[in-house]
């Protein structure tokens, strides 16, 4: 079987869509945003579990960007949760989106960075299954 090669306007549209859409799969149970921080006052910090998960998300989004995907004015993010134990998806989405935001504006103070991109994110949980022995989350970034 040979690869289909589109030419003309169809090929241009396919190439444009490839730059406007990207998918990432993160292995493991996502942490909840309800348990994102530990400590109080000056000692408040992200938990190591959240930090590690967000670093993984950031790394994958940076790989997508180096492959040609660039963020648009608005970014629809579709999520598919295939997790071990049941969670509130909106809390996991916050953790993931902070990791995405870090990839989009590296080195900026996280609160400023998140404000810059949080207003552009349009999250949608598309599906959730529980009881998976090898949990993962897949998300698709779509420029609008």
Secondary structure, DSSP 4 states (H G I P E B T S, - for coil): -PPP---HHHHHHHHHHHHHEEEEEEESPPPPGGG-EES-GGG-EE-HHHHHHHHHHHHHHHHHHHTT----SSEEEEEEEE-SS---HHHHHHHHHHHHHHHHTTTS-HHHHHHHHHTTEEEEEEEEE---SS-EEEEEEEE-
